[in-house]
């Protein structure tokens, strides 16, 4: 095998070396209306030079009266050089399955961009089965390409395997900023046949490897290779605030109780943690706690998970991408050979696979925008109609987890609005998928409770004290109403709870 250089000559396949060109030359290959599958999951592993070049072309073409717009499919959200640049050029006509860029969000809510919010475990299958239409192009970042067409993936896998298989044409960004020491960290499963020929996925431990460490590049499809040296762009996580620390404390105390009751082993079950400062606070809390030999089966490796690995409290972590602040990313890159032993990066149809989540008995911990008194959760929409980010993988995990936890501070909008409401303005996770709700005020274990029992517990344990009288009054009157039998509601008043905030900008009683 020819050794890949750490600094140059990352493209060892002679055919592909003949197709090296500039990002601007590659961007000229895009046609109006193309659907493009791009690498990237958070700011990790996304294409960087090509999207920026495409955005420049979009701006030029628009000035000349020939607007160029494309569909953009990714693993999840991406960095500003992809989502941000293309949205600023108003060049995205359709986006899926998840986004977090403020310009993209504004375009969607202004009606300038169509958006489909999908459980991210579904995306690869939807594309492979033709539910999403034709994929015209794949744009994938890799760390290096060997002579035989095997590629070392970069810091995320997402849907890259499916994009390469389904696209008519492929553009590769070979990024020499990405370390070649990533080689061996990835686990790409090529044995997932279509029904009815689908065999069981042979994965029974969170850190197990069942596939190949390489992406197989269809050389005949490759239209361009771009050589880059550009870093991933993930923001640093904030220090946990007091609300986050209290939420983390409630969850850790609850997990200790579950172990004491014999419902979990002493080293817990595999952990899934959504992205964010509250989730990181829980992970850092685990580092200070008494649990040992922890494992993770999740979507992203966050700062708190690396700290758990460094402390020895966690022995393995499986995900589809890194999502590390710059300082923690430097720590990982400085010692990649050791982290390869404990970290596995998979494609997201495996990292988020419902059957594996159920088999492993994952503890799912995800953030929410609001929850109602019966346990329904909204994780995507502001006031019922404006998209925030998307459902991501929270539904993949919450519905199939051994233990499903949703968490948020009890107050939002600088303390003027309750995140515990009579009825959520948009339902992403029904009461049937929500087992535990947590705010800084306390924790509500909803397992095995009737709707009325859940409502009383959520109001007493989770709602902000200023809103408890309002919620109790609503619930009591709903119980006395003609329709107040199984799940008491006063529909007009439930909606008025949200309308009051829309009208005044505050909802304090």
DOZA-680875 format. One line per field, with one value per residue (C-alpha): residue number from 1; residue in one letter; chain; x, y, z. Coordinates in pm, whole numbers, plus 32768, in hexadecimal, padded with zeros to 4 digits. Example, Ala and Ser with C-alpha at 12.3 -4.5 7.8 and 13.67 -1.06 7.14 Angstrom:
2
num = [1:2]
residu = [A:S]
chaine = [A:A]
X = [84CE:8557]
Y = [7E3E:7F96]
Z = [830C:82CA]
//
This chain:
509
num = [1:2:3:4:5:6:7:8:9:10:11:12:13:14:15:16:17:18:19:20:21:22:23:24:25:26:27:28:29:30:31:32:33:34:35:36:37:38:39:40:41:42:43:44:45:46:47:48:49:50:51:52:53:54:55:56:57:58:59:60:61:62:63:64:65:66:67:68:69:70:71:72:73:74:75:76:77:78:79:80:81:82:83:84:85:86:87:88:89:90:91:92:93:94:95:96:97:98:99:100:101:102:103:104:105:106:107:108:109:110:111:112:113:114:115:116:117:118:119:120:121:122:123:124:125:126:127:128:129:130:131:132:133:134:135:136:137:138:139:140:141:142:143:144:145:146:147:148:149:150:151:152:153:154:155:156:157:158:159:160:161:162:163:164:165:166:167:168:169:170:171:172:173:174:175:176:177:178:179:180:181:182:183:184:185:186:187:188:189:190:191:192:193:194:195:196:197:198:199:200:201:202:203:204:205:206:207:208:209:210:211:212:213:214:215:216:217:218:219:220:221:222:223:224:225:226:227:228:229:230:231:232:233:234:235:236:237:238:239:240:241:242:243:244:245:246:247:248:249:250:251:252:253:254:255:256:257:258:259:260:261:262:263:264:265:266:267:268:269:270:271:272:273:274:275:276:277:278:279:280:281:282:283:284:285:286:287:288:289:290:291:292:293:294:295:296:297:298:299:300:301:302:303:304:305:306:307:308:309:310:311:312:313:314:315:316:317:318:319:320:321:322:323:324:325:326:327:328:329:330:331:332:333:334:335:336:337:338:339:340:341:342:343:344:345:346:347:348:349:350:351:352:353:354:355:356:357:358:359:360:361:362:363:364:365:366:367:368:369:370:371:372:373:374:375:376:377:378:379:380:381:382:383:384:385:386:387:388:389:390:391:392:393:394:395:396:397:398:399:400:401:402:403:404:405:406:407:408:409:410:411:412:413:414:415:416:417:418:419:420:421:422:423:424:425:426:427:428:429:430:431:432:433:434:435:436:437:438:439:440:441:442:443:444:445:446:447:448:449:450:451:452:453:454:455:456:457:458:459:460:461:462:463:464:465:466:467:468:469:470:471:472:473:474:475:476:477:478:479:480:481:482:483:484:485:486:487:488:489:490:491:492:493:494:495:496:497:498:499:500:501:502:503:504:505:506:507:508:509]
residu = [X:X:X:X:X:X:X:X:X:X:X:X:X:X:X:X:X:X:X:X:X:X:X:X:X:X:X:X:X:X:X:X:X:X:X:X:X:X:X:X:X:X:X:X:X:X:X:X:X:X:X:X:X:X:X:X:X:X:X:X:X:X:X:X:X:X:X:X:X:X:X:X:X:X:X:X:X:X:X:X:X:X:X:X:X:X:X:X:X:X:X:X:X:X:X:X:X:X:X:X:X:X:X:X:X:X:X:X:X:X:X:X:X:X:X:X:X:X:X:X:X:X:X:X:X:X:X:X:X:X:X:X:X:X:X:X:X:X:X:X:X:X:X:X:X:X:X:X:X:X:X:X:X:X:X:X:X:X:X:X:X:X:X:X:X:X:X:X:X:X:X:X:X:X:X:X:X:X:X:X:X:X:X:X:X:X:X:X:X:X:X:X:X:X:X:X:X:X:X:X:X:X:X:X:X:X:X:X:X:X:X:X:X:X:X:X:X:X:X:X:X:X:X:X:X:X:X:X:X:X:X:X:X:X:X:X:X:X:X:X:X:X:X:X:X:X:X:X:X:X:X:X:X:X:X:X:X:X:X:X:X:X:X:X:X:X:X:X:X:X:X:X:X:X:X:X:X:X:X:X:X:X:X:X:X:X:X:X:X:X:X:X:X:X:X:X:X:X:X:X:X:X:X:X:X:X:X:X:X:X:X:X:X:X:X:X:X:X:X:X:X:X:X:X:X:X:X:X:X:X:X:X:X:X:X:X:X:X:X:X:X:X:X:X:X:X:X:X:X:X:X:X:X:X:X:X:X:X:X:X:X:X:X:X:X:X:X:X:X:X:X:X:X:X:X:X:X:X:X:X:X:X:X:X:X:X:X:X:X:X:X:X:X:X:X:X:X:X:X:X:X:X:X:X:X:X:X:X:X:X:X:X:X:X:X:X:X:X:X:X:X:X:X:X:X:X:X:X:X:X:X:X:X:X:X:X:X:X:X:X:X:X:X:X:X:X:X:X:X:X:X:X:X:X:X:X:X:X:X:X:X:X:X:X:X:X:X:X:X:X:X:X:X:X:X:X:X:X:X:X:X:X:X:X:X:X:X:X:X:X:X:X:X:X:X:X:X:X:X:X:X:X:X:X:X:X:X:X:X]
chaine = [A:A:A:A:A:A:A:A:A:A:A:A:A:A:A:A:A:A:A:A:A:A:A:A:A:A:A:A:A:A:A:A:A:A:A:A:A:A:A:A:A:A:A:A:A:A:A:A:A:A:A:A:A:A:A:A:A:A:A:A:A:A:A:A:A:A:A:A:A:A:A:A:A:A:A:A:A:A:A:A:A:A:A:A:A:A:A:A:A:A:A:A:A:A:A:A:A:A:A:A:A:A:A:A:A:A:A:A:A:A:A:A:A:A:A:A:A:A:A:A:A:A:A:A:A:A:A:A:A:A:A:A:A:A:A:A:A:A:A:A:A:A:A:A:A:A:A:A:A:A:A:A:A:A:A:A:A:A:A:A:A:A:A:A:A:A:A:A:A:A:A:A:A:A:A:A:A:A:A:A:A:A:A:A:A:A:A:A:A:A:A:A:A:A:A:A:A:A:A:A:A:A:A:A:A:A:A:A:A:A:A:A:A:A:A:A:A:A:A:A:A:A:A:A:A:A:A:A:A:A:A:A:A:A:A:A:A:A:A:A:A:A:A:A:A:A:A:A:A:A:A:A:A:A:A:A:A:A:A:A:A:A:A:A:A:A:A:A:A:A:A:A:A:A:A:A:A:A:A:A:A:A:A:A:A:A:A:A:A:A:A:A:A:A:A:A:A:A:A:A:A:A:A:A:A:A:A:A:A:A:A:A:A:A:A:A:A:A:A:A:A:A:A:A:A:A:A:A:A:A:A:A:A:A:A:A:A:A:A:A:A:A:A:A:A:A:A:A:A:A:A:A:A:A:A:A:A:A:A:A:A:A:A:A:A:A:A:A:A:A:A:A:A:A:A:A:A:A:A:A:A:A:A:A:A:A:A:A:A:A:A:A:A:A:A:A:A:A:A:A:A:A:A:A:A:A:A:A:A:A:A:A:A:A:A:A:A:A:A:A:A:A:A:A:A:A:A:A:A:A:A:A:A:A:A:A:A:A:A:A:A:A:A:A:A:A:A:A:A:A:A:A:A:A:A:A:A:A:A:A:A:A:A:A:A:A:A:A:A:A:A:A:A:A:A:A:A:A:A:A:A:A:A:A:A:A:A:A:A:A:A:A:A:A:A:A:A:A:A:A:A:A:A:A:A:A:A:A:A]
X = [8000:807F:8098:7FC0:8083:800B:8044:8013:7FC7:7E84:7DFC:7EB6:7DC8:7E5C:7D09:7C8C:7DCC:7D74:7C2A:7CB7:7C32:7BDD:7A9F:7A22:7A55:7999:787D:784E:77DB:769B:7555:7426:733B:7441:7414:7565:75BA:76CE:77A3:778D:76F1:76FE:7833:78FC:7962:7896:7911:79AC:7A44:793C:7809:78B7:7911:77AE:7726:7805:7784:761C:7651:76ED:75DD:74CC:7566:755E:73EF:7428:73E3:7478:73CE:7406:7386:7474:7471:7565:7591:7515:756F:76B7:77B5:7787:785B:774B:75EE:763D:76E7:75E1:74BD:7555:7563:73F4:7469:73B4:725C:722F:72DD:72DA:72F0:7366:73F3:7465:74EF:743C:7431:73A2:72A1:7237:7219:713D:705B:7042:6FCB:7101:7177:70B9:7126:70D9:7124:716D:71DD:7347:734D:7252:7311:73F8:72DD:71FB:7309:7362:71F4:71B4:70C9:7196:71B7:72F9:7448:750B:764F:770C:7810:78DA:7A01:7B09:7C60:7D10:7CD4:7DA0:7E03:7CE9:7BD8:7BB4:7B95:7BE3:7AAC:7ACE:7A27:78C5:781F:76AE:7610:7755:7742:75E1:7634:7759:7685:7554:75E7:761B:7758:784F:7931:7A36:7AD9:7C20:7C6A:7DD1:7D66:7CBA:7DB2:7E0B:7E1C:7CA0:7CDC:7C44:7B50:7A28:7946:787C:7784:774B:7666:7515:7449:72EF:71BC:715A:72C7:7339:73FD:741F:7531:7639:7679:7644:7739:775A:78CC:78C1:7942:7883:78ED:7A05:7AD8:7ACB:79D2:79CD:79E5:7936:7A55:7987:7895:799B:7983:7A73:7B6C:7BB4:7CE5:7CA2:7D34:7C17:7BBC:7A6D:79A8:78F0:78B2:7939:783E:77DE:7820:76E7:7602:7552:7415:74DF:759F:745D:73C2:74FB:74E8:737F:73D4:7505:7441:7330:7428:74B8:7355:731A:7456:73F0:729B:7345:72C0:741D:7577:7672:772D:75E3:7575:7600:75C8:753C:7559:74D0:75A6:75AB:7622:7527:758C:76F9:76AC:761D:7755:783A:7762:7799:790D:78EE:7801:7838:77DF:78F8:792B:782E:77E6:773B:7669:760C:7612:7733:7869:785D:795B:78C6:78EA:7A5C:7A89:79DD:7ACA:7BF7:7B8A:7B67:79F7:798F:7A2E:7991:78C1:780C:7782:776C:7834:7905:786F:7990:79F4:7B41:7C09:7B80:7BB0:7D20:7D35:7CA2:7D7B:7EB2:7E6D:7D9F:7E4F:7DD1:7C70:7C51:7C42:7B10:7A51:798D:78F4:77D8:76E5:75AF:74C4:7586:75D5:7461:73D1:7291:72CF:742E:73B9:72AF:73A2:74AC:73B3:742B:73F0:7376:73A4:732C:72D3:717D:70DD:6FA5:6EDC:6D71:6CE2:6C97:6DF6:6DDE:6F1F:6F68:70D5:70C0:6FC7:6FA7:6E3B:6DC7:6E25:6F8D:7097:71BE:72AA:7209:71C0:7316:734D:7284:715C:7238:72B4:718E:7092:717F:7248:7241:7220:71B1:7201:71A9:723A:722C:722B:70CB:70D4:7130:713F:720A:711B:6FD9:6F43:6F0D:6F99:6E91:6D43:6BDF:6C06:6D3E:6D22:6DBF:6DEB:6F31:6F32:6DE8:6DA2:6DDA:6F4A:6F94:6FEF:709C:7086:718D:71B4:728D:7166:7151:7110:6FC9:6FD4:6EA2:6EC1:6D81:6CB2:6B5E:6B3D:6AB0:6BC2:6CC9:6C35:6C40:6DA4:6E27:6D88:6E09:6F69:6FC7:6F07:6F9A:6F01:6E73:6DAD:6D37:6BF6:6B99:6BD3:6B1F:69F4:69E7:69FD:68F9:67FB:6842:67FB:66A9:6645:6552:6676:675B:6766:68A6:698A:68E9:6913:6874:68DF:689A:6956:6A78:6AB3:6A7B:6BA1:6C81:6BBE:6BF3:6D6A:6D45:6C73:6D41:6E9D:6E7F:6DAD:6DFB:6CB8]
Y = [8000:815D:8235:836C:84A7:8575:86BA:867C:857C:8501:848B:834C:82C7:832E:8357:843E:850B:855F:85F1:86E8:8844:8984:89AB:8AB1:89C0:88B0:89A0:89E0:8873:88B5:88DA:89A0:88BF:87B9:86FB:86E9:85FF:86A0:8616:86B6:8677:87B0:8873:8732:8696:877B:87E7:8940:89CD:894E:89E7:8B38:8B2C:8AC5:8BEA:8CDB:8C4B:8C6C:8DDC:8E1D:8D60:8E19:8F69:8EF7:8E95:8D1C:8CAF:8B60:8A9F:893B:8840:8800:86B3:8678:85A2:86B2:881F:8896:89AC:8B16:8AD9:89ED:8A41:8BAA:8BFB:8B57:8BEA:8D48:8D23:8CB0:8B7E:8A6B:8A18:88DF:8868:872A:8688:877C:88DB:89D3:8AF6:8C42:8CAE:8B5D:8B76:8CCF:8C61:8B3D:8C0C:8D22:8C22:8C44:8ADF:8995:88B9:8752:86F4:857C:8484:846A:82EE:82F0:83C8:82C5:81CD:82DA:8331:81CA:8170:82A2:8358:8498:849B:84A0:84F5:85A9:85E2:8580:8667:85AF:8613:8507:8509:8441:8352:8217:818D:808C:818F:815D:82A7:8304:83BD:84FE:8568:84FF:83EE:844B:83DD:83DE:826E:8296:83DA:832E:8202:82C5:83F8:8411:84DF:8504:8622:85D6:86D3:8641:870D:8700:87AF:866A:857E:843C:83A4:8394:8257:8132:81FB:81D1:80A2:80A2:7F86:7F14:7DEE:7EA1:7E0C:7E85:7DCF:7CB7:7C44:7D0C:7C42:7CA2:7DA1:7CE2:7DF4:7D98:7E80:7FF7:7FF4:7EC8:7EE1:7E2E:7ED9:7F81:80AB:8136:81D7:8128:8237:81EE:8272:8270:836C:8465:85A6:8679:8669:87A3:87B6:8885:88D7:8965:8920:88AC:89C5:8964:8A6E:8A3F:89CB:8AC1:8A7D:89DE:8AD9:8A96:8A13:8919:88A4:886F:87AD:86D5:869B:8623:8530:84A1:8471:83C2:82D8:827B:822B:814F:8089:8069:7FE2:7EDE:7F6A:7FB4:7F1E:7FD8:8052:80C9:8086:8130:82A8:8380:84F5:8603:872E:885B:88F3:883C:86ED:8744:879F:8640:85A5:8674:8610:84A3:84E5:8559:843E:82DA:821D:815B:80A5:8181:815E:8243:81EF:8343:8433:851A:8512:8650:86F0:864B:84F3:852A:8597:8456:838A:844C:840F:829A:82A4:8252:8132:8158:824C:820F:832C:83AC:84EE:85C3:8706:8795:88F4:8966:8925:87C5:8778:87D1:86E7:85C8:8607:860E:84AB:8409:82BA:8281:8303:8210:80F7:8183:824E:81BF:829D:81FB:8261:82FF:81EE:810D:8208:825B:810A:80C7:7F52:7F7E:808C:7F9E:7E78:7F33:7FD1:8136:824E:836D:84D6:85EF:875C:87EE:8940:88F4:87D8:87CF:8751:85FE:85BC:8620:86CC:87D7:87DF:8897:89B7:8B0E:8B60:8A43:8AC7:8B44:8A39:8A4F:8935:87E1:8693:8605:84B9:84FD:8435:8312:82F0:835B:8269:8140:818A:80BE:820B:8348:8495:85F4:8725:88A1:89CC:8A14:8B76:8BFA:8D4C:8DE2:8D5D:8DE3:8C9E:8B48:8A16:8946:8993:8908:888E:889D:8978:8868:86F5:8647:853D:84C2:8471:8303:8348:8420:836B:8478:85F7:86C9:883C:88ED:88D4:875B:8617:856B:83F3:83BC:8245:8187:82BA:8322:8477:851C:848A:8505:8663:868D:860B:86E6:8820:87DA:8768:8819:895F:8AA9:8B1A:8C56:8B83:8A6B:8B1E:8B68:8A01:896E:8A4F:89E4:8873:8887:8937:8848:8721:87BA:8802:872B:8697:866E:84F3:8442:855E:86A2:87CD:891F:8943:8AB5:8B09:8A23:8AE0:8C2D:8BD6:8BFB:8D1A:8DE7:8DDF:8E33:8F64:8FF1:8F5C:8EDE:8DDD:8E13:8DF0]
Z = [8000:7FAB:80DD:80E0:8132:8257:819A:8027:7F1A:7FBA:7E68:7E0C:7D03:7BB1:7B05:7C15:7C0F:7AA8:7B1E:7C1B:7BDC:7C95:7D5F:7C68:7B45:7C03:7C59:7AE5:7AC3:7B8A:7ACC:7B38:7BFE:7C56:7D9A:7E4B:7F6A:8035:814C:82A2:83F3:84CB:8462:8446:82FC:821D:80C7:80EA:7FAA:7EB7:7F62:7F7E:7E0D:7DB7:7E82:7DC2:7C7A:7CF3:7D41:7BEB:7B32:7BEE:7B92:7A26:7A3D:7A42:7BA9:7C0B:7D23:7D9D:7E96:7FB7:8071:8191:82C7:83B0:83E5:834E:8371:82FD:81C7:8147:81CA:821A:80CF:7FF1:80B6:80A8:7F2C:7F34:7E76:7F38:7EB5:7F8C:80C8:819A:8299:83A9:83C1:84C8:8400:844B:82DD:8274:838B:831A:81AE:8215:82F7:81F3:80F2:8013:804C:8061:8181:81DD:8344:8356:845D:83F8:8408:82E8:81F0:8155:8123:8091:7F94:7F40:7F08:7E2D:7F1A:7F01:7D89:7CC4:7D60:7C53:7D0B:7E48:7EE0:7FE7:80BF:80FF:81A0:808D:7F6A:7F32:7DDC:7DE0:7E20:7F98:804F:81B8:8231:82F7:843C:83E3:8316:8315:81CC:8103:80A6:8019:7F63:7EB4:7E52:7DDA:7D2F:7BB9:7BE5:7D03:7D6F:7E78:7F5E:7FDC:8112:8191:82D5:8334:83D5:8323:847F:846B:83A0:8459:852F:8440:841E:82DB:82BD:8157:81A9:81C1:80A4:8046:80CD:80B3:809F:81CD:82CC:843D:847D:8547:8647:87B5:886D:8856:87FA:8711:85AA:8497:8354:8291:8302:819F:80B3:7F60:7E56:7D09:7C33:7AF3:7B8C:7C05:7B3D:7C0B:7D28:7DF3:7ED4:800B:815D:822C:8397:841B:84BA:85F6:8700:885E:8962:8A71:8BDC:8C75:8D1F:8E68:8DC0:8CF1:8E22:8EE6:8DC5:8DB5:8F2A:8F17:8DFE:8EAF:8FF2:8F2B:8E80:8FD2:9046:8F14:8F62:90CF:9063:8F86:8E40:8DBA:8DE6:8EBE:8D8A:8CF1:8B8B:8A52:8A5B:8945:8975:8893:8834:891D:8A60:8B3C:8AA7:8ADE:8C46:8C7A:8BE2:8CBD:8DE8:8D93:8D9C:8F06:8F64:8FD6:8E96:8DEE:8CA2:8BEF:8A7B:8980:8850:87CA:86A1:86F6:87CF:88A2:8989:8ABC:8A21:89DA:8B44:8BB6:8ADD:8B61:8CC8:8C90:8CF4:8B8C:8ACD:8972:88A7:875E:8687:8524:8557:863C:86BF:8786:87DF:874B:8889:88B8:8745:876C:8896:87CC:869B:8773:87E9:86D5:86E3:8845:8800:86DC:87DB:888A:8781:865B:854D:8486:8375:840B:8394:8487:859C:85AF:854E:8618:8633:86BE:87B1:8834:883E:8904:89F6:89C2:8AC0:89E7:8A5F:897B:8995:894E:890B:89D5:8A6C:8AD2:8C17:8B7B:8AF9:898B:8919:8817:87B1:8663:864B:86ED:8739:865E:8506:84F3:84D1:85BC:8553:8520:85C2:856A:8614:874F:86CB:8660:87C3:889A:8804:8814:894E:8A8D:8B42:8A8E:8B37:8ABA:8B65:8B5B:8C46:8CC3:8C36:8ADD:8A2F:8B4C:8C4E:8BB6:8B33:8BCB:8B1D:8BD3:8B2E:8B2A:89C4:88ED:87BA:86E3:872E:86D5:87E6:886A:89D4:8976:8929:8A59:8B98:8C64:8C5D:8D0E:8D53:8E52:8F45:8F45:8E8F:8E2F:8DF4:8D18:8CE8:8D2B:8D87:8D02:8C58:8D91:8E6A:8D71:8D6C:8EE4:8EF6:8DDA:8E6C:8FCC:8F6E:8E2B:8DFC:8E6A:8FB7:8F16:8E1E:8F02:8F72:8E09:8D9B:8ECA:8E8D:8D21:8D7B:8E92:8DB4:8C94:8D7C:8DD7:8C70:8BA7:8AE3:8C10:8C1E:8BB4:8B3D:8BB4:8ACF:8A97:892E:8902:8A40:89EB:88A8:895C:8A3C:8909:886D:89A5:896C:87FB:8852:896D:894E:8AB1:8B61:8CCE:8D99]
//
